[in-house]
């Protein structure tokens, strides 16, 4: 073992970054603005005010300020679970027999089980600061809902979570963690909102969808005094909060004079990827350094690699704002056989613009290969990874094996976003050999893309 | 926030202890020897050789050597998940409004979810060193089985786990983690052993018991060439391996010149409690320092507080050795309503002797109070604790509240042995208000104690 670099690089608590970095400030081509779905005009602070918290709206629309101070209360909360370790994957390197040096930033060592807590605590803080009574949100698998429940519990805010009905029934344990943190969980669609009642009257047997849960959560926010809606990915503000991942990673690497060659992150809505790569991307945009950055997405939901860069609705219900992004069409839903998360049809507008400008590459991977990497990783590195995170592991292993062939000693850094303790049904499918790959046909994708809204921008 | 003491005290990797401490070396009254259940004579190395690994048997019987070197391979493995943090519970202190200073040693940040991995890796190492093909064990809730699966995967050892049938069926996720690490899981009782077949023929509808699973695992070990049996608690060797917890805790405290007044651990078979308190107990035995040490057990399985200090069988099946310990009788089984783990009828012989000699105190707590503490802790400290660990949290909170009354600024250290991610059924019971307390009557306990084996020692 190379004893000069510890197995786990921990920053000390006073080294935790005190500012978030806004990569938009360094982008020449700014991300396109969100559009009001009614007027198709760029959203203003006034448009956003009834739905989201004030301070968060300012963060959302600010393309120029490079750094935002992290409020002290958030810094205090960070101390519960940050700094997260940057781990040198010595055991994985040895198992692969690669000359590559592999590092992963592990965000799973908290009860929410993922990086989602980084934005949840920020959004809960600003809601509290605004004097709100509570917030509403939706959750599918439950990671975001859990993170938000923890954050709201800390600030004594009411937390109302609309949980996709099939998840509510199939994942009672996720639901129970949220209840333990005091959140109110409603299976969606429900009788508590107009949109829920409408959907139930038309489709009494529906098991729900994320699109429907979003609609209910938004309605609940705007119809209750003192409530706002919060969202766990895609938005610019979320990427901003998640830069704590990349900033810590860079600080830890700098401490040991390590310069990464390749940086890898999984991509669903983009919050983890954007957070991890932002500081490195900033250097790249400013011409100070170069890195190979790779986004990894599921072959069953390939927004970057097979989607179109165009304005589209952010939700299946087509009531949310439009974003210019890589999209498979707002009606695209990945196969039910897909087990690995990262199911969003679109992508962060920031990442979409950067990808469009050729600043990073993207790869789509099939889920059996993803779980193959997961098991290999778990057995040598100890951690049982979340299916989402395994997409990044897959490509990190692929790149390390290329180094084995070429003899190159590249330094690879990837984001290990979370743990898989609540995803064991997917592991069971893989362990039992019943997991299959599902790749949408060209015809399927073309059909959904043909339905993109016509926006003259 | 007191910024002089960090929220989390992490030792550096080169500060991880390189020796385990054997508290027996400092005990004037040594723990009574295990007895051969056939001859009622003290067990010898020869008696133990067919069942357990050689090196482990030496550790088991050694009452004199104060320190054992930790083999380098185990030290390497430690780096995956150790040092574990010693956390200052600033948020809990604030919520309680106590002048007490509360610290907890958190052993849950690994995929097995608990401290069990500390002994699993040691036992797997010695099995590998002896050239064995594999090991067998039993598991109830699954923590120990998961830890052993991880350790065996690391050393490429076959791992055969007999899992109590009702757990196998009710906890498919625990089972799946073990399978992911390559272990073979058999629901017990099974058709794979004589004892299993016998039980099934007599009780075809049984859902199994830990006692039966132990019997099957032992039979599987002694009837397969190159296999031995391993056990996750109670034994002297297990306490020895678990002293890594206490040694790290003491080193972290010493680093900041912190002297604890009270040390609290939950007690089932005693592995966590013994591991945490051993170094402090050693100072107490040598007259170098004094500490108030508190063992916390469930009121539904109160070995220390209502059991008898006597020789008894270690298993329900009465085929395992006899140990002199605090016991409720080998036929005692806690109520099925009991959700909090720590179900063993007896206790480590080391801890039993120390308790008998008045070196620490014990308290029994009811489970609704335990989960009340769990939820309070989770909401302010972020971590969702294992039900076992919550017993220690309960008493830590009680002691901190006493300090609030008296104004004393005591320093309290407790062991947070693991996370509750696989125990959410119990949380659901608590959150729904359907959890009840079950305390055995005096008559019940007297009935079981009347059946203790007659041993003239």
Boltz contact constraints between the chains, C-beta under 6 A:
constraints:
  - contact:
      token1: [A, 6]
      token2: [B, 13]
      max_distance: 6.0
  - contact:
      token1: [A, 7]
      token2: [B, 79]
      max_distance: 6.0
  - contact:
      token1: [A, 10]
      token2: [B, 10]
      max_distance: 6.0
  - contact:
      token1: [A, 13]
      token2: [B, 6]
      max_distance: 6.0
  - contact:
      token1: [A, 79]
      token2: [B, 7]
      max_distance: 6.0
  - contact:
      token1: [A, 80]
      token2: [B, 382]
      max_distance: 6.0
  - contact:
      token1: [A, 109]
      token2: [B, 109]
      max_distance: 6.0
  - contact:
      token1: [A, 111]
      token2: [B, 382]
      max_distance: 6.0
  - contact:
      token1: [A, 111]
      token2: [B, 383]
      max_distance: 6.0
  - contact:
      token1: [A, 111]
      token2: [B, 384]
      max_distance: 6.0
  - contact:
      token1: [A, 153]
      token2: [B, 379]
      max_distance: 6.0
  - contact:
      token1: [A, 173]
      token2: [B, 424]
      max_distance: 6.0
  - contact:
      token1: [A, 176]
      token2: [B, 424]
      max_distance: 6.0
  - contact:
      token1: [A, 176]
      token2: [B, 427]
      max_distance: 6.0
  - contact:
      token1: [A, 176]
      token2: [B, 428]
      max_distance: 6.0
  - contact:
      token1: [A, 179]
      token2: [B, 431]
      max_distance: 6.0
  - contact:
      token1: [A, 180]
      token2: [B, 375]
      max_distance: 6.0
  - contact:
      token1: [A, 180]
      token2: [B, 378]
      max_distance: 6.0
  - contact:
      token1: [A, 180]
      token2: [B, 427]
      max_distance: 6.0
  - contact:
      token1: [A, 375]
      token2: [B, 180]
      max_distance: 6.0
  - contact:
      token1: [A, 378]
      token2: [B, 180]
      max_distance: 6.0
  - contact:
      token1: [A, 379]
      token2: [B, 153]
      max_distance: 6.0
  - contact:
      token1: [A, 382]
      token2: [B, 80]
      max_distance: 6.0
  - contact:
      token1: [A, 382]
      token2: [B, 111]
      max_distance: 6.0
  - contact:
      token1: [A, 383]
      token2: [B, 111]
      max_distance: 6.0
  - contact:
      token1: [A, 384]
      token2: [B, 111]
      max_distance: 6.0
  - contact:
      token1: [A, 421]
      token2: [B, 421]
      max_distance: 6.0
  - contact:
      token1: [A, 424]
      token2: [B, 173]
      max_distance: 6.0
  - contact:
      token1: [A, 424]
      token2: [B, 176]
      max_distance: 6.0
  - contact:
      token1: [A, 427]
      token2: [B, 176]
      max_distance: 6.0
  - contact:
      token1: [A, 427]
      token2: [B, 180]
      max_distance: 6.0
  - contact:
      token1: [A, 428]
      token2: [B, 176]
      max_distance: 6.0
  - contact:
      token1: [A, 431]
      token2: [B, 179]
      max_distance: 6.0
